[in-house]
């Protein structure tokens, strides 16, 4: 049996600060049914001299607790990627995403990005990895995952504390770039449908970054009719 191709349904974002939680709305456009996936990326930053990151404590979609894929935290800055799937996803409509933080202080800046997808199998994610770094100079940042099945959906996030210039040299598609005023941080989400299981890398080149992090994950496509497709996007 072949695989259906995962499709991006919709995306949304929120921006805030001065609170230990961030809420924003996300609209599901299509009926995702049992083959839906929702992924949320989060970012939190302090600038008051705290030594621990603004880690994500929990994320809820429509009141449902999401499952953490991974954190990528460093010093005063934190980022995460979470998901829900299948029967946890409601019918088409507009719902609330709530991100809660657990640092010792109150985040000065917070960001969130949400993306909904259809044609993703209702099962746990296939694989993931993360990267976090502190660097006062420019250079490439990489994070990779190898899907285990054909036509898998790869979703990744990246954040950078100081909102410096960046370029992407990989083949993932940017869903959203969430940024505020200069020097207040940037959060990004990317995706790709990988037809044949192969190492898939998100690579970003930054100009003089501070704390930054990346998470990448792979999710199996829903089953469909016919033979598997052996092409590569």
PyMOL CGO cylinders between C-alpha atoms (Angstrom):
from pymol import cmd
from pymol.cgo import CYLINDER

trace = [
    CYLINDER, 0.00, 0.00, 0.00, 1.26, 3.47, -0.90, 0.3, 1, 1, 1, 1, 1, 1,
    CYLINDER, 1.26, 3.47, -0.90, 1.30, 6.63, 1.19, 0.3, 1, 1, 1, 1, 1, 1,
    CYLINDER, 1.30, 6.63, 1.19, -0.72, 9.81, 0.91, 0.3, 1, 1, 1, 1, 1, 1,
    CYLINDER, -0.72, 9.81, 0.91, 1.33, 13.00, 0.65, 0.3, 1, 1, 1, 1, 1, 1,
    CYLINDER, 1.33, 13.00, 0.65, 1.13, 15.16, 3.80, 0.3, 1, 1, 1, 1, 1, 1,
    CYLINDER, 1.13, 15.16, 3.80, -0.27, 18.63, 3.08, 0.3, 1, 1, 1, 1, 1, 1,
    CYLINDER, -0.27, 18.63, 3.08, -0.01, 21.86, 5.07, 0.3, 1, 1, 1, 1, 1, 1,
    CYLINDER, -0.01, 21.86, 5.07, -3.51, 22.91, 6.16, 0.3, 1, 1, 1, 1, 1, 1,
    CYLINDER, -3.51, 22.91, 6.16, -2.82, 26.28, 7.82, 0.3, 1, 1, 1, 1, 1, 1,
    CYLINDER, -2.82, 26.28, 7.82, -0.37, 28.16, 10.04, 0.3, 1, 1, 1, 1, 1, 1,
    CYLINDER, -0.37, 28.16, 10.04, -0.56, 30.90, 12.68, 0.3, 1, 1, 1, 1, 1, 1,
    CYLINDER, -0.56, 30.90, 12.68, 1.63, 32.72, 15.16, 0.3, 1, 1, 1, 1, 1, 1,
    CYLINDER, 1.63, 32.72, 15.16, 1.61, 34.68, 18.41, 0.3, 1, 1, 1, 1, 1, 1,
    CYLINDER, 1.61, 34.68, 18.41, 3.97, 37.19, 19.97, 0.3, 1, 1, 1, 1, 1, 1,
    CYLINDER, 3.97, 37.19, 19.97, 4.14, 38.47, 23.53, 0.3, 1, 1, 1, 1, 1, 1,
    CYLINDER, 4.14, 38.47, 23.53, 6.22, 39.17, 26.61, 0.3, 1, 1, 1, 1, 1, 1,
    CYLINDER, 6.22, 39.17, 26.61, 5.99, 40.08, 30.27, 0.3, 1, 1, 1, 1, 1, 1,
    CYLINDER, 5.99, 40.08, 30.27, 3.96, 36.99, 31.14, 0.3, 1, 1, 1, 1, 1, 1,
    CYLINDER, 3.96, 36.99, 31.14, 4.65, 33.32, 31.86, 0.3, 1, 1, 1, 1, 1, 1,
    CYLINDER, 4.65, 33.32, 31.86, 2.15, 32.29, 29.19, 0.3, 1, 1, 1, 1, 1, 1,
    CYLINDER, 2.15, 32.29, 29.19, 1.37, 33.14, 25.58, 0.3, 1, 1, 1, 1, 1, 1,
    CYLINDER, 1.37, 33.14, 25.58, -1.98, 32.49, 23.87, 0.3, 1, 1, 1, 1, 1, 1,
    CYLINDER, -1.98, 32.49, 23.87, -3.00, 32.94, 20.23, 0.3, 1, 1, 1, 1, 1, 1,
    CYLINDER, -3.00, 32.94, 20.23, -5.59, 31.57, 17.79, 0.3, 1, 1, 1, 1, 1, 1,
    CYLINDER, -5.59, 31.57, 17.79, -5.17, 28.91, 15.13, 0.3, 1, 1, 1, 1, 1, 1,
    CYLINDER, -5.17, 28.91, 15.13, -7.77, 28.03, 12.49, 0.3, 1, 1, 1, 1, 1, 1,
    CYLINDER, -7.77, 28.03, 12.49, -8.09, 24.48, 11.14, 0.3, 1, 1, 1, 1, 1, 1,
    CYLINDER, -8.09, 24.48, 11.14, -9.35, 24.92, 7.60, 0.3, 1, 1, 1, 1, 1, 1,
    CYLINDER, -9.35, 24.92, 7.60, -9.95, 21.35, 6.41, 0.3, 1, 1, 1, 1, 1, 1,
    CYLINDER, -9.95, 21.35, 6.41, -11.42, 18.32, 8.12, 0.3, 1, 1, 1, 1, 1, 1,
    CYLINDER, -11.42, 18.32, 8.12, -8.20, 16.62, 9.20, 0.3, 1, 1, 1, 1, 1, 1,
    CYLINDER, -8.20, 16.62, 9.20, -10.05, 13.60, 10.58, 0.3, 1, 1, 1, 1, 1, 1,
    CYLINDER, -10.05, 13.60, 10.58, -8.01, 10.78, 12.07, 0.3, 1, 1, 1, 1, 1, 1,
    CYLINDER, -8.01, 10.78, 12.07, -5.06, 11.65, 9.82, 0.3, 1, 1, 1, 1, 1, 1,
    CYLINDER, -5.06, 11.65, 9.82, -4.26, 15.10, 11.17, 0.3, 1, 1, 1, 1, 1, 1,
    CYLINDER, -4.26, 15.10, 11.17, -1.19, 16.54, 12.87, 0.3, 1, 1, 1, 1, 1, 1,
    CYLINDER, -1.19, 16.54, 12.87, -0.72, 19.85, 14.68, 0.3, 1, 1, 1, 1, 1, 1,
    CYLINDER, -0.72, 19.85, 14.68, 2.77, 21.07, 15.59, 0.3, 1, 1, 1, 1, 1, 1,
    CYLINDER, 2.77, 21.07, 15.59, 3.63, 24.07, 17.78, 0.3, 1, 1, 1, 1, 1, 1,
    CYLINDER, 3.63, 24.07, 17.78, 7.05, 25.72, 18.13, 0.3, 1, 1, 1, 1, 1, 1,
    CYLINDER, 7.05, 25.72, 18.13, 7.79, 27.96, 21.11, 0.3, 1, 1, 1, 1, 1, 1,
    CYLINDER, 7.79, 27.96, 21.11, 10.44, 30.52, 22.04, 0.3, 1, 1, 1, 1, 1, 1,
    CYLINDER, 10.44, 30.52, 22.04, 11.08, 32.40, 25.29, 0.3, 1, 1, 1, 1, 1, 1,
    CYLINDER, 11.08, 32.40, 25.29, 13.79, 34.88, 26.23, 0.3, 1, 1, 1, 1, 1, 1,
    CYLINDER, 13.79, 34.88, 26.23, 14.84, 36.79, 29.33, 0.3, 1, 1, 1, 1, 1, 1,
    CYLINDER, 14.84, 36.79, 29.33, 17.14, 39.80, 29.23, 0.3, 1, 1, 1, 1, 1, 1,
    CYLINDER, 17.14, 39.80, 29.23, 17.39, 40.52, 32.98, 0.3, 1, 1, 1, 1, 1, 1,
    CYLINDER, 17.39, 40.52, 32.98, 20.50, 38.49, 33.78, 0.3, 1, 1, 1, 1, 1, 1,
    CYLINDER, 20.50, 38.49, 33.78, 18.85, 35.20, 34.75, 0.3, 1, 1, 1, 1, 1, 1,
    CYLINDER, 18.85, 35.20, 34.75, 21.14, 32.20, 34.23, 0.3, 1, 1, 1, 1, 1, 1,
    CYLINDER, 21.14, 32.20, 34.23, 18.54, 29.58, 33.31, 0.3, 1, 1, 1, 1, 1, 1,
    CYLINDER, 18.54, 29.58, 33.31, 16.61, 29.47, 30.03, 0.3, 1, 1, 1, 1, 1, 1,
    CYLINDER, 16.61, 29.47, 30.03, 12.97, 30.38, 29.61, 0.3, 1, 1, 1, 1, 1, 1,
    CYLINDER, 12.97, 30.38, 29.61, 11.99, 26.75, 29.14, 0.3, 1, 1, 1, 1, 1, 1,
    CYLINDER, 11.99, 26.75, 29.14, 8.59, 25.70, 27.86, 0.3, 1, 1, 1, 1, 1, 1,
    CYLINDER, 8.59, 25.70, 27.86, 6.60, 24.04, 30.64, 0.3, 1, 1, 1, 1, 1, 1,
    CYLINDER, 6.60, 24.04, 30.64, 3.60, 22.89, 28.59, 0.3, 1, 1, 1, 1, 1, 1,
    CYLINDER, 3.60, 22.89, 28.59, 1.62, 23.66, 25.45, 0.3, 1, 1, 1, 1, 1, 1,
    CYLINDER, 1.62, 23.66, 25.45, -2.13, 23.18, 24.99, 0.3, 1, 1, 1, 1, 1, 1,
    CYLINDER, -2.13, 23.18, 24.99, -4.21, 23.17, 21.82, 0.3, 1, 1, 1, 1, 1, 1,
    CYLINDER, -4.21, 23.17, 21.82, -7.93, 23.68, 22.45, 0.3, 1, 1, 1, 1, 1, 1,
    CYLINDER, -7.93, 23.68, 22.45, -7.32, 22.64, 26.07, 0.3, 1, 1, 1, 1, 1, 1,
    CYLINDER, -7.32, 22.64, 26.07, -5.59, 19.38, 25.05, 0.3, 1, 1, 1, 1, 1, 1,
    CYLINDER, -5.59, 19.38, 25.05, -2.09, 18.86, 26.43, 0.3, 1, 1, 1, 1, 1, 1,
    CYLINDER, -2.09, 18.86, 26.43, 0.38, 18.47, 23.57, 0.3, 1, 1, 1, 1, 1, 1,
    CYLINDER, 0.38, 18.47, 23.57, 3.29, 15.98, 23.51, 0.3, 1, 1, 1, 1, 1, 1,
    CYLINDER, 3.29, 15.98, 23.51, 6.81, 17.37, 23.63, 0.3, 1, 1, 1, 1, 1, 1,
    CYLINDER, 6.81, 17.37, 23.63, 9.16, 16.40, 20.82, 0.3, 1, 1, 1, 1, 1, 1,
    CYLINDER, 9.16, 16.40, 20.82, 12.23, 18.13, 22.24, 0.3, 1, 1, 1, 1, 1, 1,
    CYLINDER, 12.23, 18.13, 22.24, 13.58, 21.23, 23.97, 0.3, 1, 1, 1, 1, 1, 1,
    CYLINDER, 13.58, 21.23, 23.97, 16.62, 23.24, 22.80, 0.3, 1, 1, 1, 1, 1, 1,
    CYLINDER, 16.62, 23.24, 22.80, 17.57, 25.59, 25.63, 0.3, 1, 1, 1, 1, 1, 1,
    CYLINDER, 17.57, 25.59, 25.63, 20.61, 27.73, 26.38, 0.3, 1, 1, 1, 1, 1, 1,
    CYLINDER, 20.61, 27.73, 26.38, 21.28, 30.29, 29.14, 0.3, 1, 1, 1, 1, 1, 1,
    CYLINDER, 21.28, 30.29, 29.14, 18.45, 32.89, 29.10, 0.3, 1, 1, 1, 1, 1, 1,
    CYLINDER, 18.45, 32.89, 29.10, 16.78, 31.54, 25.95, 0.3, 1, 1, 1, 1, 1, 1,
    CYLINDER, 16.78, 31.54, 25.95, 14.62, 28.47, 25.33, 0.3, 1, 1, 1, 1, 1, 1,
    CYLINDER, 14.62, 28.47, 25.33, 12.82, 26.80, 22.45, 0.3, 1, 1, 1, 1, 1, 1,
    CYLINDER, 12.82, 26.80, 22.45, 10.65, 23.69, 21.99, 0.3, 1, 1, 1, 1, 1, 1,
    CYLINDER, 10.65, 23.69, 21.99, 8.60, 21.68, 19.50, 0.3, 1, 1, 1, 1, 1, 1,
    CYLINDER, 8.60, 21.68, 19.50, 5.32, 19.92, 20.50, 0.3, 1, 1, 1, 1, 1, 1,
    CYLINDER, 5.32, 19.92, 20.50, 2.56, 18.01, 18.66, 0.3, 1, 1, 1, 1, 1, 1,
    CYLINDER, 2.56, 18.01, 18.66, -0.87, 16.38, 18.85, 0.3, 1, 1, 1, 1, 1, 1,
    CYLINDER, -0.87, 16.38, 18.85, -2.36, 13.97, 16.32, 0.3, 1, 1, 1, 1, 1, 1,
    CYLINDER, -2.36, 13.97, 16.32, -5.33, 11.93, 15.15, 0.3, 1, 1, 1, 1, 1, 1,
    CYLINDER, -5.33, 11.93, 15.15, -8.42, 11.92, 17.35, 0.3, 1, 1, 1, 1, 1, 1,
    CYLINDER, -8.42, 11.92, 17.35, -6.95, 14.66, 19.57, 0.3, 1, 1, 1, 1, 1, 1,
    CYLINDER, -6.95, 14.66, 19.57, -7.56, 17.16, 16.76, 0.3, 1, 1, 1, 1, 1, 1,
    CYLINDER, -7.56, 17.16, 16.76, -10.98, 18.86, 16.63, 0.3, 1, 1, 1, 1, 1, 1,
    CYLINDER, -10.98, 18.86, 16.63, -13.19, 19.67, 13.64, 0.3, 1, 1, 1, 1, 1, 1,
    CYLINDER, -13.19, 19.67, 13.64, -12.50, 22.68, 11.39, 0.3, 1, 1, 1, 1, 1, 1,
    CYLINDER, -12.50, 22.68, 11.39, -12.72, 25.93, 13.33, 0.3, 1, 1, 1, 1, 1, 1,
    CYLINDER, -12.72, 25.93, 13.33, -10.69, 28.44, 15.32, 0.3, 1, 1, 1, 1, 1, 1,
    CYLINDER, -10.69, 28.44, 15.32, -9.02, 27.32, 18.54, 0.3, 1, 1, 1, 1, 1, 1,
    CYLINDER, -9.02, 27.32, 18.54, -6.62, 28.63, 21.18, 0.3, 1, 1, 1, 1, 1, 1,
    CYLINDER, -6.62, 28.63, 21.18, -2.95, 27.69, 21.49, 0.3, 1, 1, 1, 1, 1, 1,
    CYLINDER, -2.95, 27.69, 21.49, -1.49, 28.29, 24.97, 0.3, 1, 1, 1, 1, 1, 1,
    CYLINDER, -1.49, 28.29, 24.97, 2.24, 28.11, 25.72, 0.3, 1, 1, 1, 1, 1, 1,
    CYLINDER, 2.24, 28.11, 25.72, 3.35, 28.09, 29.38, 0.3, 1, 1, 1, 1, 1, 1,
    CYLINDER, 3.35, 28.09, 29.38, 6.91, 28.90, 30.50, 0.3, 1, 1, 1, 1, 1, 1,
    CYLINDER, 6.91, 28.90, 30.50, 8.76, 27.90, 33.68, 0.3, 1, 1, 1, 1, 1, 1,
    CYLINDER, 8.76, 27.90, 33.68, 11.84, 30.13, 34.05, 0.3, 1, 1, 1, 1, 1, 1,
    CYLINDER, 11.84, 30.13, 34.05, 12.74, 31.76, 37.36, 0.3, 1, 1, 1, 1, 1, 1,
    CYLINDER, 12.74, 31.76, 37.36, 11.68, 35.14, 36.00, 0.3, 1, 1, 1, 1, 1, 1,
    CYLINDER, 11.68, 35.14, 36.00, 9.10, 36.40, 33.53, 0.3, 1, 1, 1, 1, 1, 1,
    CYLINDER, 9.10, 36.40, 33.53, 9.98, 36.12, 29.82, 0.3, 1, 1, 1, 1, 1, 1,
    CYLINDER, 9.98, 36.12, 29.82, 10.72, 39.48, 28.23, 0.3, 1, 1, 1, 1, 1, 1,
    CYLINDER, 10.72, 39.48, 28.23, 9.84, 38.11, 24.79, 0.3, 1, 1, 1, 1, 1, 1,
    CYLINDER, 9.84, 38.11, 24.79, 7.76, 35.09, 23.78, 0.3, 1, 1, 1, 1, 1, 1,
    CYLINDER, 7.76, 35.09, 23.78, 6.93, 33.66, 20.37, 0.3, 1, 1, 1, 1, 1, 1,
    CYLINDER, 6.93, 33.66, 20.37, 4.80, 30.80, 19.08, 0.3, 1, 1, 1, 1, 1, 1,
    CYLINDER, 4.80, 30.80, 19.08, 4.12, 29.22, 15.69, 0.3, 1, 1, 1, 1, 1, 1,
    CYLINDER, 4.12, 29.22, 15.69, 1.40, 26.62, 15.01, 0.3, 1, 1, 1, 1, 1, 1,
    CYLINDER, 1.40, 26.62, 15.01, 0.96, 24.52, 11.85, 0.3, 1, 1, 1, 1, 1, 1,
    CYLINDER, 0.96, 24.52, 11.85, -1.75, 21.97, 11.03, 0.3, 1, 1, 1, 1, 1, 1,
    CYLINDER, -1.75, 21.97, 11.03, -1.28, 19.18, 8.47, 0.3, 1, 1, 1, 1, 1, 1,
    CYLINDER, -1.28, 19.18, 8.47, -3.45, 16.49, 6.89, 0.3, 1, 1, 1, 1, 1, 1,
    CYLINDER, -3.45, 16.49, 6.89, -2.56, 13.00, 5.61, 0.3, 1, 1, 1, 1, 1, 1,
    CYLINDER, -2.56, 13.00, 5.61, -0.33, 12.16, 8.59, 0.3, 1, 1, 1, 1, 1, 1,
    CYLINDER, -0.33, 12.16, 8.59, -0.72, 8.76, 10.27, 0.3, 1, 1, 1, 1, 1, 1,
    CYLINDER, -0.72, 8.76, 10.27, -2.10, 8.66, 13.80, 0.3, 1, 1, 1, 1, 1, 1,
    CYLINDER, -2.10, 8.66, 13.80, 0.97, 7.28, 15.56, 0.3, 1, 1, 1, 1, 1, 1,
    CYLINDER, 0.97, 7.28, 15.56, 3.95, 8.54, 17.52, 0.3, 1, 1, 1, 1, 1, 1,
    CYLINDER, 3.95, 8.54, 17.52, 6.62, 10.44, 15.62, 0.3, 1, 1, 1, 1, 1, 1,
    CYLINDER, 6.62, 10.44, 15.62, 9.27, 8.38, 13.81, 0.3, 1, 1, 1, 1, 1, 1,
    CYLINDER, 9.27, 8.38, 13.81, 12.43, 10.21, 14.87, 0.3, 1, 1, 1, 1, 1, 1,
    CYLINDER, 12.43, 10.21, 14.87, 13.78, 13.56, 16.03, 0.3, 1, 1, 1, 1, 1, 1,
    CYLINDER, 13.78, 13.56, 16.03, 16.95, 15.38, 17.02, 0.3, 1, 1, 1, 1, 1, 1,
    CYLINDER, 16.95, 15.38, 17.02, 17.89, 18.78, 18.42, 0.3, 1, 1, 1, 1, 1, 1,
    CYLINDER, 17.89, 18.78, 18.42, 20.81, 21.22, 18.50, 0.3, 1, 1, 1, 1, 1, 1,
    CYLINDER, 20.81, 21.22, 18.50, 21.58, 24.14, 20.77, 0.3, 1, 1, 1, 1, 1, 1,
    CYLINDER, 21.58, 24.14, 20.77, 24.58, 26.45, 20.80, 0.3, 1, 1, 1, 1, 1, 1,
    CYLINDER, 24.58, 26.45, 20.80, 26.06, 29.71, 22.05, 0.3, 1, 1, 1, 1, 1, 1,
    CYLINDER, 26.06, 29.71, 22.05, 28.30, 31.43, 19.56, 0.3, 1, 1, 1, 1, 1, 1,
    CYLINDER, 28.30, 31.43, 19.56, 29.56, 34.99, 19.21, 0.3, 1, 1, 1, 1, 1, 1,
    CYLINDER, 29.56, 34.99, 19.21, 30.58, 34.46, 15.60, 0.3, 1, 1, 1, 1, 1, 1,
    CYLINDER, 30.58, 34.46, 15.60, 28.81, 33.62, 12.37, 0.3, 1, 1, 1, 1, 1, 1,
    CYLINDER, 28.81, 33.62, 12.37, 28.54, 30.17, 10.84, 0.3, 1, 1, 1, 1, 1, 1,
    CYLINDER, 28.54, 30.17, 10.84, 26.29, 27.28, 9.93, 0.3, 1, 1, 1, 1, 1, 1,
    CYLINDER, 26.29, 27.28, 9.93, 23.91, 25.52, 12.31, 0.3, 1, 1, 1, 1, 1, 1,
    CYLINDER, 23.91, 25.52, 12.31, 22.65, 22.06, 11.35, 0.3, 1, 1, 1, 1, 1, 1,
    CYLINDER, 22.65, 22.06, 11.35, 20.12, 19.56, 12.63, 0.3, 1, 1, 1, 1, 1, 1,
    CYLINDER, 20.12, 19.56, 12.63, 19.20, 16.32, 10.84, 0.3, 1, 1, 1, 1, 1, 1,
    CYLINDER, 19.20, 16.32, 10.84, 16.72, 13.46, 10.93, 0.3, 1, 1, 1, 1, 1, 1,
    CYLINDER, 16.72, 13.46, 10.93, 16.28, 10.29, 8.84, 0.3, 1, 1, 1, 1, 1, 1,
    CYLINDER, 16.28, 10.29, 8.84, 12.63, 9.34, 8.20, 0.3, 1, 1, 1, 1, 1, 1,
    CYLINDER, 12.63, 9.34, 8.20, 11.79, 5.64, 8.52, 0.3, 1, 1, 1, 1, 1, 1,
    CYLINDER, 11.79, 5.64, 8.52, 8.98, 5.51, 5.94, 0.3, 1, 1, 1, 1, 1, 1,
    CYLINDER, 8.98, 5.51, 5.94, 8.13, 6.78, 2.47, 0.3, 1, 1, 1, 1, 1, 1,
    CYLINDER, 8.13, 6.78, 2.47, 6.53, 10.22, 1.97, 0.3, 1, 1, 1, 1, 1, 1,
    CYLINDER, 6.53, 10.22, 1.97, 7.22, 11.16, 5.60, 0.3, 1, 1, 1, 1, 1, 1,
    CYLINDER, 7.22, 11.16, 5.60, 6.52, 14.67, 6.86, 0.3, 1, 1, 1, 1, 1, 1,
    CYLINDER, 6.52, 14.67, 6.86, 9.56, 16.42, 8.34, 0.3, 1, 1, 1, 1, 1, 1,
    CYLINDER, 9.56, 16.42, 8.34, 8.84, 19.45, 10.56, 0.3, 1, 1, 1, 1, 1, 1,
    CYLINDER, 8.84, 19.45, 10.56, 11.58, 21.62, 12.09, 0.3, 1, 1, 1, 1, 1, 1,
    CYLINDER, 11.58, 21.62, 12.09, 11.92, 24.76, 14.19, 0.3, 1, 1, 1, 1, 1, 1,
    CYLINDER, 11.92, 24.76, 14.19, 14.79, 27.17, 14.77, 0.3, 1, 1, 1, 1, 1, 1,
    CYLINDER, 14.79, 27.17, 14.77, 15.22, 30.16, 17.04, 0.3, 1, 1, 1, 1, 1, 1,
    CYLINDER, 15.22, 30.16, 17.04, 17.87, 32.85, 17.48, 0.3, 1, 1, 1, 1, 1, 1,
    CYLINDER, 17.87, 32.85, 17.48, 18.06, 35.15, 20.48, 0.3, 1, 1, 1, 1, 1, 1,
    CYLINDER, 18.06, 35.15, 20.48, 19.06, 38.44, 18.88, 0.3, 1, 1, 1, 1, 1, 1,
    CYLINDER, 19.06, 38.44, 18.88, 17.26, 38.41, 15.51, 0.3, 1, 1, 1, 1, 1, 1,
    CYLINDER, 17.26, 38.41, 15.51, 20.41, 38.59, 13.38, 0.3, 1, 1, 1, 1, 1, 1,
    CYLINDER, 20.41, 38.59, 13.38, 20.56, 38.08, 9.61, 0.3, 1, 1, 1, 1, 1, 1,
    CYLINDER, 20.56, 38.08, 9.61, 20.21, 34.48, 8.40, 0.3, 1, 1, 1, 1, 1, 1,
    CYLINDER, 20.21, 34.48, 8.40, 20.09, 32.38, 5.25, 0.3, 1, 1, 1, 1, 1, 1,
    CYLINDER, 20.09, 32.38, 5.25, 18.93, 28.80, 4.74, 0.3, 1, 1, 1, 1, 1, 1,
    CYLINDER, 18.93, 28.80, 4.74, 20.95, 26.51, 2.46, 0.3, 1, 1, 1, 1, 1, 1,
    CYLINDER, 20.95, 26.51, 2.46, 18.78, 23.39, 2.82, 0.3, 1, 1, 1, 1, 1, 1,
    CYLINDER, 18.78, 23.39, 2.82, 15.61, 22.30, 0.99, 0.3, 1, 1, 1, 1, 1, 1,
    CYLINDER, 15.61, 22.30, 0.99, 12.97, 22.67, 3.67, 0.3, 1, 1, 1, 1, 1, 1,
    CYLINDER, 12.97, 22.67, 3.67, 10.13, 25.14, 3.09, 0.3, 1, 1, 1, 1, 1, 1,
    CYLINDER, 10.13, 25.14, 3.09, 9.72, 28.04, 5.52, 0.3, 1, 1, 1, 1, 1, 1,
    CYLINDER, 9.72, 28.04, 5.52, 6.21, 28.03, 7.01, 0.3, 1, 1, 1, 1, 1, 1,
    CYLINDER, 6.21, 28.03, 7.01, 6.55, 31.17, 9.15, 0.3, 1, 1, 1, 1, 1, 1,
    CYLINDER, 6.55, 31.17, 9.15, 9.16, 33.55, 10.51, 0.3, 1, 1, 1, 1, 1, 1,
    CYLINDER, 9.16, 33.55, 10.51, 7.98, 35.15, 13.77, 0.3, 1, 1, 1, 1, 1, 1,
    CYLINDER, 7.98, 35.15, 13.77, 9.98, 38.19, 14.86, 0.3, 1, 1, 1, 1, 1, 1,
    CYLINDER, 9.98, 38.19, 14.86, 9.39, 41.40, 16.78, 0.3, 1, 1, 1, 1, 1, 1,
    CYLINDER, 9.39, 41.40, 16.78, 11.48, 44.53, 17.05, 0.3, 1, 1, 1, 1, 1, 1,
    CYLINDER, 11.48, 44.53, 17.05, 15.21, 44.26, 16.25, 0.3, 1, 1, 1, 1, 1, 1,
    CYLINDER, 15.21, 44.26, 16.25, 17.25, 42.32, 18.82, 0.3, 1, 1, 1, 1, 1, 1,
    CYLINDER, 17.25, 42.32, 18.82, 14.16, 40.69, 20.34, 0.3, 1, 1, 1, 1, 1, 1,
    CYLINDER, 14.16, 40.69, 20.34, 14.57, 37.20, 18.91, 0.3, 1, 1, 1, 1, 1, 1,
    CYLINDER, 14.57, 37.20, 18.91, 13.29, 35.17, 15.98, 0.3, 1, 1, 1, 1, 1, 1,
    CYLINDER, 13.29, 35.17, 15.98, 11.34, 31.88, 15.77, 0.3, 1, 1, 1, 1, 1, 1,
    CYLINDER, 11.34, 31.88, 15.77, 10.95, 29.92, 12.52, 0.3, 1, 1, 1, 1, 1, 1,
    CYLINDER, 10.95, 29.92, 12.52, 9.15, 26.75, 11.42, 0.3, 1, 1, 1, 1, 1, 1,
    CYLINDER, 9.15, 26.75, 11.42, 9.93, 24.64, 8.33, 0.3, 1, 1, 1, 1, 1, 1,
    CYLINDER, 9.93, 24.64, 8.33, 8.63, 21.48, 6.65, 0.3, 1, 1, 1, 1, 1, 1,
    CYLINDER, 8.63, 21.48, 6.65, 9.31, 19.02, 3.85, 0.3, 1, 1, 1, 1, 1, 1,
    CYLINDER, 9.31, 19.02, 3.85, 7.70, 15.86, 2.47, 0.3, 1, 1, 1, 1, 1, 1,
    CYLINDER, 7.70, 15.86, 2.47, 10.51, 13.32, 2.02, 0.3, 1, 1, 1, 1, 1, 1,
    CYLINDER, 10.51, 13.32, 2.02, 9.41, 10.76, -0.55, 0.3, 1, 1, 1, 1, 1, 1,
    CYLINDER, 9.41, 10.76, -0.55, 12.24, 8.23, 0.02, 0.3, 1, 1, 1, 1, 1, 1,
    CYLINDER, 12.24, 8.23, 0.02, 13.75, 7.76, 3.51, 0.3, 1, 1, 1, 1, 1, 1,
    CYLINDER, 13.75, 7.76, 3.51, 17.01, 9.69, 3.51, 0.3, 1, 1, 1, 1, 1, 1,
    CYLINDER, 17.01, 9.69, 3.51, 18.95, 11.96, 5.84, 0.3, 1, 1, 1, 1, 1, 1,
    CYLINDER, 18.95, 11.96, 5.84, 17.20, 15.35, 5.86, 0.3, 1, 1, 1, 1, 1, 1,
    CYLINDER, 17.20, 15.35, 5.86, 19.00, 18.42, 7.22, 0.3, 1, 1, 1, 1, 1, 1,
    CYLINDER, 19.00, 18.42, 7.22, 17.94, 21.92, 8.17, 0.3, 1, 1, 1, 1, 1, 1,
    CYLINDER, 17.94, 21.92, 8.17, 20.96, 24.20, 7.76, 0.3, 1, 1, 1, 1, 1, 1,
    CYLINDER, 20.96, 24.20, 7.76, 20.93, 27.88, 8.68, 0.3, 1, 1, 1, 1, 1, 1,
    CYLINDER, 20.93, 27.88, 8.68, 23.82, 30.33, 8.45, 0.3, 1, 1, 1, 1, 1, 1,
    CYLINDER, 23.82, 30.33, 8.45, 23.70, 33.13, 11.03, 0.3, 1, 1, 1, 1, 1, 1,
    CYLINDER, 23.70, 33.13, 11.03, 25.60, 36.41, 11.19, 0.3, 1, 1, 1, 1, 1, 1,
    CYLINDER, 25.60, 36.41, 11.19, 27.08, 36.80, 14.70, 0.3, 1, 1, 1, 1, 1, 1,
    CYLINDER, 27.08, 36.80, 14.70, 24.34, 34.99, 16.68, 0.3, 1, 1, 1, 1, 1, 1,
    CYLINDER, 24.34, 34.99, 16.68, 23.97, 34.50, 20.38, 0.3, 1, 1, 1, 1, 1, 1,
    CYLINDER, 23.97, 34.50, 20.38, 21.92, 31.61, 21.86, 0.3, 1, 1, 1, 1, 1, 1,
    CYLINDER, 21.92, 31.61, 21.86, 20.21, 29.58, 19.17, 0.3, 1, 1, 1, 1, 1, 1,
    CYLINDER, 20.21, 29.58, 19.17, 18.57, 26.18, 18.86, 0.3, 1, 1, 1, 1, 1, 1,
    CYLINDER, 18.57, 26.18, 18.86, 16.92, 23.79, 16.40, 0.3, 1, 1, 1, 1, 1, 1,
    CYLINDER, 16.92, 23.79, 16.40, 14.60, 20.77, 16.57, 0.3, 1, 1, 1, 1, 1, 1,
    CYLINDER, 14.60, 20.77, 16.57, 13.67, 18.48, 13.66, 0.3, 1, 1, 1, 1, 1, 1,
    CYLINDER, 13.67, 18.48, 13.66, 11.12, 15.65, 13.61, 0.3, 1, 1, 1, 1, 1, 1,
    CYLINDER, 11.12, 15.65, 13.61, 9.76, 13.01, 11.22, 0.3, 1, 1, 1, 1, 1, 1,
    CYLINDER, 9.76, 13.01, 11.22, 6.14, 11.82, 11.05, 0.3, 1, 1, 1, 1, 1, 1,
    CYLINDER, 6.14, 11.82, 11.05, 4.74, 8.90, 9.02, 0.3, 1, 1, 1, 1, 1, 1,
    CYLINDER, 4.74, 8.90, 9.02, 2.30, 9.70, 6.21, 0.3, 1, 1, 1, 1, 1, 1,
    CYLINDER, 2.30, 9.70, 6.21, -1.19, 8.18, 6.20, 0.3, 1, 1, 1, 1, 1, 1,
    CYLINDER, -1.19, 8.18, 6.20, -1.78, 5.05, 4.18, 0.3, 1, 1, 1, 1, 1, 1,
    CYLINDER, -1.78, 5.05, 4.18, -3.32, 5.41, 0.74, 0.3, 1, 1, 1, 1, 1, 1,
    CYLINDER, -3.32, 5.41, 0.74, -4.14, 3.27, -2.25, 0.3, 1, 1, 1, 1, 1, 1,
    CYLINDER, -4.14, 3.27, -2.25, -1.72, 2.13, -4.95, 0.3, 1, 1, 1, 1, 1, 1,
    CYLINDER, -1.72, 2.13, -4.95, 2.03, 1.60, -4.89, 0.3, 1, 1, 1, 1, 1, 1,
    CYLINDER, 2.03, 1.60, -4.89, 4.56, 3.69, -3.02, 0.3, 1, 1, 1, 1, 1, 1,
    CYLINDER, 4.56, 3.69, -3.02, 6.10, 6.61, -4.87, 0.3, 1, 1, 1, 1, 1, 1,
    CYLINDER, 6.10, 6.61, -4.87, 9.86, 6.49, -5.35, 0.3, 1, 1, 1, 1, 1, 1,
    CYLINDER, 9.86, 6.49, -5.35, 10.65, 10.12, -6.14, 0.3, 1, 1, 1, 1, 1, 1,
    CYLINDER, 10.65, 10.12, -6.14, 12.31, 12.79, -4.04, 0.3, 1, 1, 1, 1, 1, 1,
    CYLINDER, 12.31, 12.79, -4.04, 10.92, 16.30, -3.60, 0.3, 1, 1, 1, 1, 1, 1,
]
cmd.load_cgo(trace, "trace")
